[in-house]
Amino acid sequence: MLFRIDPTSDDPLYTQLAAQVRTAVAHGDLHAGERLPSARDLATSLEVNLHTVLHAYQELRDEGLIELRRGRGAVVTGHAAPDLTDLHTAVEALAATARRLHVAPATVTALVQEALR
Protein backbone atom coordinates (compact mmCIF):
# COMPACT_ATOMS: atom_id res chain seq x y z
CA MET A 1 0.00 0.00 0.00
CA LEU A 2 1.28 3.42 -0.93
CA PHE A 3 0.88 6.07 1.76
CA ARG A 4 0.83 9.77 0.97
CA ILE A 5 0.60 12.78 3.22
CA ASP A 6 -0.21 16.38 2.51
CA PRO A 7 1.85 18.62 4.77
CA THR A 8 -0.26 21.63 3.72
CA SER A 9 -3.51 20.01 4.88
CA ASP A 10 -5.23 21.17 8.04
CA ASP A 11 -5.58 17.51 9.08
CA PRO A 12 -2.80 16.22 11.33
CA LEU A 13 -0.40 13.83 9.62
CA TYR A 14 -1.37 10.90 11.86
CA THR A 15 -5.04 11.46 10.96
CA GLN A 16 -4.19 11.41 7.27
CA LEU A 17 -2.33 8.09 7.66
CA ALA A 18 -5.11 6.46 9.69
CA ALA A 19 -7.72 7.64 7.17
CA GLN A 20 -5.80 6.01 4.33
CA VAL A 21 -5.79 2.66 6.13
CA ARG A 22 -9.52 2.96 6.92
CA THR A 23 -10.26 3.74 3.28
CA ALA A 24 -8.12 0.86 2.01
CA VAL A 25 -9.94 -1.56 4.33
CA ALA A 26 -13.36 -0.19 3.35
CA HIS A 27 -12.54 -0.54 -0.36
CA GLY A 28 -11.17 -4.05 0.11
CA ASP A 29 -7.62 -3.06 -0.81
CA LEU A 30 -6.41 -4.31 2.60
CA HIS A 31 -7.61 -7.65 3.94
CA ALA A 32 -7.51 -9.43 7.28
CA GLY A 33 -4.03 -10.72 8.05
CA GLU A 34 -2.19 -8.26 5.82
CA ARG A 35 0.73 -6.49 7.38
CA LEU A 36 1.22 -2.76 7.24
CA PRO A 37 4.72 -1.33 6.88
CA SER A 38 6.68 -1.10 10.10
CA ALA A 39 6.25 2.24 11.82
CA ARG A 40 9.96 2.94 11.45
CA ASP A 41 10.00 2.14 7.71
CA LEU A 42 6.87 4.19 7.05
CA ALA A 43 8.18 7.15 9.03
CA THR A 44 11.44 7.02 7.10
CA SER A 45 9.76 6.76 3.69
CA LEU A 46 7.37 9.63 4.43
CA GLU A 47 10.04 11.67 6.21
CA VAL A 48 7.89 12.11 9.32
CA ASN A 49 8.53 11.48 12.99
CA LEU A 50 8.21 7.87 14.13
CA HIS A 51 5.70 8.96 16.78
CA THR A 52 3.40 10.32 14.06
CA VAL A 53 3.09 6.85 12.52
CA LEU A 54 2.80 5.20 15.93
CA HIS A 55 -0.04 7.59 16.83
CA ALA A 56 -1.91 6.61 13.65
CA TYR A 57 -1.34 2.90 14.31
CA GLN A 58 -2.47 3.25 17.93
CA GLU A 59 -5.66 5.00 16.83
CA LEU A 60 -6.37 2.19 14.36
CA ARG A 61 -5.65 -0.38 17.06
CA ASP A 62 -8.08 1.33 19.44
CA GLU A 63 -10.75 1.14 16.71
CA GLY A 64 -10.08 -2.57 16.23
CA LEU A 65 -8.90 -2.21 12.63
CA ILE A 66 -5.37 -3.44 13.29
CA GLU A 67 -3.47 -5.41 15.89
CA LEU A 68 -0.03 -4.34 16.98
CA ARG A 69 2.10 -7.41 17.57
CA ARG A 70 5.60 -7.36 18.90
CA GLY A 71 7.88 -8.76 16.22
CA ARG A 72 5.13 -8.88 13.56
CA GLY A 73 4.16 -5.21 13.44
CA ALA A 74 0.75 -3.89 12.47
CA VAL A 75 -1.65 -6.48 11.06
CA VAL A 76 -5.17 -5.87 9.73
CA THR A 77 -7.70 -7.69 11.91
CA GLY A 78 -10.46 -10.01 10.83
CA HIS A 79 -13.12 -7.54 12.00
CA ALA A 80 -11.88 -4.85 9.69
CA ALA A 81 -13.81 -5.61 6.53
CA PRO A 82 -17.57 -5.37 6.97
CA ASP A 83 -19.69 -5.24 3.83
CA LEU A 84 -19.98 -1.54 3.12
CA THR A 85 -21.90 -1.83 -0.13
CA ASP A 86 -24.98 -0.06 1.27
CA LEU A 87 -22.82 2.69 2.73
CA HIS A 88 -20.98 3.19 -0.58
CA THR A 89 -24.33 3.48 -2.36
CA ALA A 90 -25.58 6.04 0.17
CA VAL A 91 -22.36 8.07 -0.08
CA GLU A 92 -22.56 8.10 -3.88
CA ALA A 93 -26.17 9.31 -3.64
CA LEU A 94 -25.15 11.98 -1.14
CA ALA A 95 -22.30 13.13 -3.39
CA ALA A 96 -24.59 13.30 -6.41
CA THR A 97 -27.15 15.35 -4.48
CA ALA A 98 -24.44 17.69 -3.17
CA ARG A 99 -23.11 18.24 -6.70
CA ARG A 100 -26.63 18.88 -8.03
CA LEU A 101 -27.29 21.44 -5.28
CA HIS A 102 -23.77 22.94 -5.61
CA VAL A 103 -23.00 22.31 -1.93
CA ALA A 104 -19.33 22.63 -0.99
CA PRO A 105 -17.55 19.44 0.14
CA ALA A 106 -16.71 21.05 3.50
CA THR A 107 -20.41 21.69 4.10
CA VAL A 108 -21.30 18.10 3.22
CA THR A 109 -18.60 16.83 5.57
CA ALA A 110 -19.89 19.04 8.38
CA LEU A 111 -23.45 17.80 7.82
CA VAL A 112 -22.33 14.15 7.89
CA GLN A 113 -20.29 14.69 11.04
CA GLU A 114 -23.27 16.33 12.71
CA ALA A 115 -25.52 13.43 11.71
CA LEU A 116 -23.07 10.91 13.18
CA ARG A 117 -23.13 12.52 16.60
Backbone as CSV, one residue per row, in Angstrom:
resi,resn,N_x,N_y,N_z,CA_x,CA_y,CA_z,C_x,C_y,C_z
1,MET,0.846,-1.172,0.000,0.000,0.000,0.000,0.893,1.237,0.000
2,LEU,0.525,2.186,-0.815,1.275,3.421,-0.929,0.623,4.488,-0.060
3,PHE,1.386,5.018,0.881,0.885,6.072,1.758,1.362,7.415,1.239
4,ARG,0.476,8.402,1.359,0.827,9.771,0.974,0.311,10.709,2.052
5,ILE,1.046,11.760,2.280,0.602,12.782,3.224,0.655,14.130,2.539
6,ASP,-0.177,15.018,3.028,-0.207,16.381,2.514,0.167,17.311,3.650
7,PRO,1.419,17.759,3.674,1.853,18.623,4.774,1.129,19.963,4.823
8,THR,0.457,20.349,3.732,-0.259,21.628,3.718,-1.696,21.487,4.208
9,SER,-2.139,20.247,4.426,-3.513,20.006,4.879,-3.689,20.460,6.323
10,ASP,-4.918,20.817,6.655,-5.234,21.173,8.037,-5.313,19.937,8.928
11,ASP,-5.507,18.758,8.311,-5.584,17.513,9.076,-4.204,17.110,9.564
12,PRO,-4.099,16.682,10.827,-2.802,16.215,11.328,-2.303,15.037,10.489
13,LEU,-0.991,14.878,10.428,-0.401,13.826,9.615,-0.866,12.438,10.061
14,TYR,-0.952,12.217,11.384,-1.371,10.897,11.856,-2.815,10.606,11.445
15,THR,-3.655,11.626,11.395,-5.041,11.463,10.963,-5.092,11.093,9.484
16,GLN,-4.242,11.720,8.687,-4.188,11.407,7.268,-3.784,9.949,7.044
17,LEU,-2.787,9.483,7.802,-2.333,8.095,7.660,-3.428,7.111,8.070
18,ALA,-4.049,7.353,9.210,-5.107,6.462,9.693,-6.267,6.426,8.699
19,ALA,-6.614,7.577,8.139,-7.721,7.639,7.172,-7.411,6.812,5.925
20,GLN,-6.165,6.784,5.509,-5.799,6.008,4.330,-5.957,4.509,4.590
21,VAL,-5.618,4.070,5.792,-5.795,2.658,6.131,-7.283,2.332,6.192
22,ARG,-8.073,3.189,6.851,-9.520,2.957,6.918,-10.129,2.842,5.525
23,THR,-9.736,3.742,4.642,-10.259,3.743,3.276,-9.853,2.476,2.531
24,ALA,-8.601,2.071,2.681,-8.125,0.859,2.005,-8.881,-0.372,2.491
25,VAL,-9.173,-0.433,3.785,-9.940,-1.557,4.330,-11.368,-1.508,3.803
26,ALA,-11.969,-0.337,3.809,-13.358,-0.192,3.353,-13.510,-0.548,1.877
27,HIS,-12.488,-0.255,1.075,-12.544,-0.542,-0.358,-12.074,-1.954,-0.684
28,GLY,-11.635,-2.686,0.338,-11.166,-4.047,0.107,-9.751,-4.146,-0.416
29,ASP,-9.011,-3.035,-0.362,-7.619,-3.058,-0.805,-6.706,-3.685,0.247
30,LEU,-7.120,-3.650,1.500,-6.408,-4.311,2.596,-7.337,-5.355,3.188
31,HIS,-6.807,-6.543,3.427,-7.612,-7.646,3.938,-7.070,-8.126,5.278
32,ALA,-7.904,-8.859,5.993,-7.509,-9.429,7.282,-6.220,-10.228,7.119
33,GLY,-5.300,-10.004,8.052,-4.035,-10.723,8.048,-2.915,-10.015,7.315
34,GLU,-3.242,-8.992,6.536,-2.189,-8.265,5.817,-1.422,-7.372,6.775
35,ARG,-0.131,-7.309,6.533,0.734,-6.488,7.378,0.911,-5.104,6.770
36,LEU,0.902,-4.126,7.638,1.222,-2.756,7.236,2.732,-2.579,7.369
37,PRO,3.284,-1.565,6.724,4.719,-1.326,6.882,5.061,-1.068,8.350
38,SER,6.270,-1.404,8.731,6.679,-1.105,10.101,6.615,0.404,10.297
39,ALA,6.360,0.804,11.523,6.253,2.238,11.825,7.547,2.955,11.460
40,ARG,8.658,2.322,11.744,9.956,2.944,11.451,10.150,3.103,9.940
41,ASP,9.845,2.055,9.170,10.001,2.139,7.713,9.076,3.190,7.111
42,LEU,7.828,3.218,7.579,6.870,4.187,7.052,7.286,5.614,7.399
43,ALA,7.731,5.813,8.614,8.180,7.148,9.027,9.358,7.603,8.171
44,THR,10.273,6.693,7.915,11.439,7.024,7.096,11.023,7.355,5.664
45,SER,10.151,6.532,5.082,9.763,6.759,3.687,8.959,8.047,3.504
46,LEU,8.168,8.407,4.519,7.367,9.635,4.434,8.088,10.859,4.992
47,GLU,9.261,10.604,5.585,10.044,11.669,6.207,9.252,12.385,7.293
48,VAL,8.615,11.572,8.168,7.894,12.106,9.318,8.460,11.467,10.584
49,ASN,8.086,12.009,11.706,8.526,11.482,12.986,7.915,10.108,13.230
50,LEU,8.682,9.216,13.803,8.209,7.875,14.130,6.943,7.920,14.973
51,HIS,6.856,8.862,15.897,5.697,8.958,16.781,4.421,9.338,16.020
52,THR,4.556,9.999,14.889,3.396,10.317,14.061,2.760,9.031,13.547
53,VAL,3.586,8.134,13.031,3.089,6.850,12.522,2.548,6.010,13.672
54,LEU,3.262,5.983,14.781,2.795,5.204,15.931,1.441,5.705,16.427
55,HIS,1.246,7.012,16.416,-0.039,7.590,16.830,-1.159,7.096,15.911
56,ALA,-0.908,7.108,14.603,-1.910,6.611,13.649,-2.200,5.138,13.893
57,TYR,-1.161,4.333,14.071,-1.336,2.904,14.309,-2.080,2.650,15.627
58,GLN,-1.781,3.428,16.647,-2.473,3.249,17.930,-3.954,3.606,17.811
59,GLU,-4.265,4.624,17.044,-5.663,5.004,16.827,-6.410,3.873,16.106
60,LEU,-5.770,3.300,15.104,-6.373,2.188,14.363,-6.515,0.954,15.245
61,ARG,-5.560,0.732,16.120,-5.649,-0.383,17.062,-6.821,-0.189,18.010
62,ASP,-6.982,1.028,18.510,-8.079,1.326,19.437,-9.441,1.147,18.778
63,GLU,-9.508,1.338,17.455,-10.747,1.141,16.707,-10.975,-0.323,16.352
64,GLY,-9.960,-1.153,16.558,-10.078,-2.569,16.227,-9.754,-2.908,14.784
65,LEU,-9.221,-1.955,14.035,-8.898,-2.205,12.630,-7.583,-2.952,12.451
66,ILE,-6.650,-2.735,13.375,-5.372,-3.437,13.293,-4.995,-3.963,14.671
67,GLU,-4.098,-4.926,14.662,-3.472,-5.411,15.891,-2.005,-5.039,15.806
68,LEU,-1.459,-4.623,16.914,-0.027,-4.335,16.979,0.633,-5.490,17.706
69,ARG,1.466,-6.226,17.001,2.099,-7.410,17.569,3.603,-7.226,17.598
70,ARG,4.155,-7.463,18.745,5.601,-7.357,18.896,6.267,-8.372,17.967
71,GLY,7.171,-7.889,17.143,7.879,-8.756,16.220,7.175,-8.951,14.888
72,ARG,5.874,-8.737,14.827,5.128,-8.878,13.563,4.648,-7.540,13.036
73,GLY,4.593,-6.528,13.881,4.156,-5.213,13.442,2.658,-5.049,13.451
74,ALA,2.172,-4.203,12.560,0.752,-3.891,12.471,0.096,-4.816,11.454
75,VAL,-0.955,-5.508,11.907,-1.650,-6.482,11.063,-3.139,-6.140,11.047
76,VAL,-3.739,-6.139,9.864,-5.167,-5.873,9.727,-5.932,-7.017,10.389
77,THR,-6.940,-6.671,11.184,-7.700,-7.686,11.914,-8.792,-8.295,11.051
78,GLY,-9.369,-9.358,11.533,-10.458,-10.013,10.831,-11.747,-9.231,10.885
79,HIS,-11.879,-8.307,11.851,-13.123,-7.541,11.996,-13.106,-6.294,11.128
80,ALA,-12.084,-6.127,10.353,-11.877,-4.847,9.693,-12.566,-4.697,8.349
81,ALA,-13.267,-5.707,7.883,-13.807,-5.606,6.534,-15.295,-5.931,6.466
82,PRO,-16.138,-5.125,7.105,-17.571,-5.367,6.968,-18.018,-5.027,5.547
83,ASP,-19.158,-5.550,5.153,-19.693,-5.244,3.834,-20.244,-3.815,3.859
84,LEU,-19.598,-2.949,3.127,-19.982,-1.536,3.120,-20.692,-1.136,1.837
85,THR,-21.235,-2.112,1.138,-21.904,-1.832,-0.132,-23.015,-0.806,0.039
86,ASP,-23.872,-1.002,1.045,-24.977,-0.063,1.269,-24.460,1.332,1.593
87,LEU,-23.398,1.389,2.370,-22.818,2.686,2.730,-22.232,3.375,1.496
88,HIS,-21.516,2.612,0.656,-20.977,3.194,-0.578,-22.101,3.748,-1.455
89,THR,-23.191,3.024,-1.557,-24.331,3.477,-2.359,-24.897,4.777,-1.796
90,ALA,-25.045,4.827,-0.477,-25.576,6.036,0.166,-24.628,7.220,-0.011
91,VAL,-23.342,6.978,0.085,-22.365,8.067,-0.075,-22.392,8.583,-1.515
92,GLU,-22.474,7.670,-2.484,-22.560,8.099,-3.882,-23.811,8.942,-4.110
93,ALA,-24.931,8.537,-3.512,-26.170,9.309,-3.644,-26.020,10.684,-2.990
94,LEU,-25.388,10.712,-1.826,-25.148,11.984,-1.138,-24.267,12.894,-1.987
95,ALA,-23.208,12.330,-2.558,-22.303,13.127,-3.388,-23.027,13.666,-4.621
96,ALA,-23.845,12.844,-5.234,-24.594,13.296,-6.411,-25.550,14.427,-6.055
97,THR,-26.221,14.302,-4.924,-27.150,15.350,-4.475,-26.389,16.636,-4.162
98,ALA,-25.247,16.508,-3.503,-24.443,17.688,-3.167,-23.968,18.394,-4.436
99,ARG,-23.538,17.626,-5.436,-23.112,18.236,-6.703,-24.284,18.949,-7.383
100,ARG,-25.443,18.295,-7.388,-26.630,18.876,-8.027,-27.029,20.189,-7.357
101,LEU,-26.904,20.242,-6.032,-27.286,21.445,-5.283,-26.136,22.444,-5.145
102,HIS,-24.962,22.096,-5.686,-23.768,22.944,-5.613,-23.360,23.233,-4.161
103,VAL,-23.395,22.189,-3.335,-22.995,22.315,-1.930,-21.509,21.989,-1.831
104,ALA,-20.780,22.818,-1.141,-19.334,22.632,-0.993,-19.015,21.356,-0.211
105,PRO,-17.931,20.661,-0.576,-17.551,19.438,0.136,-17.399,19.640,1.649
106,ALA,-16.877,20.787,2.064,-16.715,21.046,3.501,-18.066,21.097,4.205
107,THR,-19.061,21.631,3.525,-20.405,21.693,4.103,-20.999,20.294,4.216
108,VAL,-20.806,19.479,3.189,-21.304,18.102,3.220,-20.635,17.340,4.363
109,THR,-19.334,17.499,4.490,-18.600,16.834,5.570,-19.134,17.252,6.928
110,ALA,-19.360,18.545,7.110,-19.890,19.041,8.383,-21.275,18.457,8.661
111,LEU,-22.115,18.363,7.640,-23.449,17.800,7.821,-23.374,16.317,8.205
112,VAL,-22.492,15.582,7.582,-22.333,14.151,7.893,-21.806,13.992,9.315
113,GLN,-20.822,14.785,9.678,-20.287,14.693,11.039,-21.356,15.001,12.073
114,GLU,-22.190,15.984,11.799,-23.274,16.327,12.715,-24.268,15.172,12.820
115,ALA,-24.570,14.545,11.702,-25.524,13.433,11.705,-24.990,12.220,12.462
116,LEU,-23.680,12.059,12.495,-23.073,10.913,13.175,-22.971,11.089,14.683
117,ARG,-23.238,12.273,15.165,-23.132,12.521,16.604,-24.280,11.933,17.352
